[in-house]
Amino acid sequence: MSTETSSLTTGPILQVLSANWWLLLLRGIIAVIFGVLTFIWPSLSLLTLVLLFGVYAFLDGIFSLVAAVMGRHKSTPLWWLIVSGLISLAAGIVAFLFPGITALVLVIFIGAWALVRGIFEIVGAIRLRKEIDNEWLLIAIGVLSVIFGIAILVSPGAGALALVWVIGAYAIILGLPMIWLAFRLRKHNKASS
């Protein structure tokens, strides 16, 4: 076993995540792409931001649900992944159905989504703590989401450009550790096969 995978143990949740590492990779890539687009597209309109967010949230939800369904035969329940996926899926659908919502409503919506998603990311990390070392990174992702959500909800009237950049930075900061963890899970999957 390589040193990169030696800190991973073989619990049921880890087996599910390792077997479906590519779903976490896709979630991370989509988050980073969304974040990068917010920076390189300076004239991003509110409607475009809503639709980009909708695509990101919808795909994130789909990939979370697929990972939960693919792991359903394991003995460990993945309810936290299902709830997180449903919340992201709902956020994406709402963004598509109501793209003309005002900036303030969008900000509050994104803040609430990040807060709830962060809570479930923390729950997932806590459930993984017996199966993977360095779960602090997963907890940090969840805490970052909670802090971001609270900050947005406390100050929803921030400037539109600043908001776009903050949302973009959040997506990149969220996506990069997901990509790192996906490759780590891939190595674990290869080592345990």
N, C-alpha and C positions, 0 to 999 in steps of 0.2 A: 504494500500500500504506500503511495507517495506521501510526502510530508504535507502536501496540500489537502489530501483527503484523510490523513491520519486523525485529525481532530473531529471527524464525523463518526458517529456510532451508527448502528443499524436498527433503528426503531421503525415502527410502522408508518409514521408520518414521513419520516425521512425517505423511506422506500418509495412512497407515493411521489414525493417531490423529486427524488432522483430520477425516477422513471419518466417523469414529465418535465424535466429540466427545461426543455425547449419552450414550454408555455411561459415559464418565468422569463426566459430570454426574450420572447416576443413582447411580453408586457413591458420589460425594461427598454427595449428598442423603441417601442411605440411612445413611451414616455419621453425618451431623449429626443426623438424626432419632433414630437409636439413642442418640447421646450426649445429646441433649436429654431424651429419655424417661427416661434414668437420673437426671437431675437433678430433673425435675418429678414423678417418681413415687417419693417418699421411702420408701414402705413396700414397695419392690420386694423381692419374695421371691427366694430363690435360684433356684427353679424358673422364675420369670418372667425373671430375668436370663439363665439358660441358654437359654430359648426365644427371647428377644430377640436374644441373641448369635447363636443358630442361624440366625434369619431373616436377620440382617445378613450373616453370613459366607456363607451359602448364596447370597443375591442377589449379593453382591460376586463370588463365584466364577463365577456364571452370566454376569454382565456382562463379567468378564475373559475368559472362554472365548469368548463371542460376539464380542468385539473381536478376539481372536486368529483365530477362524475367518473373520471377515469380511475380515481382512487377509492371509489365507493365500496369496492369489494374487500378492502382492508378492514381490519378490526377497529381502527381508530377513526372516530367520526371527524368529518371535515366541515362541520357546520359553520365555522368561522369563515372558511373560504367561500362557502355557498352564500352566506349573508353579505360578505364583502363583494362578491361577484354580482349579486342581485342589486346592491346599492349602486355599483358602478354602471350596471346595465340600465337601471332606472334613470340615473343621471344623464346618460347618453341619450336615452329616448326622450326625456323632457327637453333636452337641448335641441333635438331635432323637431319636436312637436311645437315648441314655442321659441323659435329663433329670434323673434322680435322683442323678447323681453327687455326691459330697461337695464341699463348698466348696473344700477344698484341691486336689482333683483338677481342678476347674474353673479355679482360679487358675493352676495349672501348665499346663493345656491352653491357656488364653488367652495366657499368657506365651510358651509355645513357638510358638504360632501367630503372635504379633506379631513374634517374633524371626525366624522363617523368612520371613514376609511382608516384613519390613523388608529382609532380605538381597536378596530378589528385586526389591524396589522400587529398591534401590541399583543392582543389575545393569541394570535397565531404564533408569535415569537415565544410567548410564555409556554405554549403547548409544545413547542419544539425544543425547549431548553434542556430536556433530558436526552435529546437525540442529536444535538449539534452543539459544538463549542462555539464560542464567539457569537452567541445569539444576541448579544448586545447590539450588533449592527442592525439586525432586524428590528429590535426594540427602538433603536435610534431612528430608523425610518418611520416607524409608527409615531414616535414622539415628535419628530419633525412635522409630520402631517397634522398632528393635533395642535402643535404650536402655530403652524401656518393657518389652520382653520380658525383658531381662536383669534389670531391677529387680524385676519380678514373680517371676521364677524364683529370685532371690537371697532375697527376702523374701515367700514365699507366705502366711505366716501373718498378714498385715496384717488389720485389722478389716474386717468385711463392708461397712459403710457407706462407709468410706474407699476400699475396693476398687471399689465401684460408682461412686463419684465419679471415681476415677482412670480407670476404664475409659470412663466418659462423656466426660471431658475429652479423653482420647486419641482417641476417635472423632470428636469435634468438631474437634480440631486436625488430624486426618488428613483429614476431609471438606472443610473450608473451602478448603485449597489445591487439592484435586481439582476443586472447583466453579470456582475462579478459573481453573485451567488449562483446564478444559473450555470456558469462554467464550472464552479466548484461542485455543484450537484452532478454535473455531467461526468466529471472525473470520478466522483464517488460511485456513480452508476456503472461506469466502465470497470472500476476496481472491484465492485461487488458482483459483477456478471461472470 
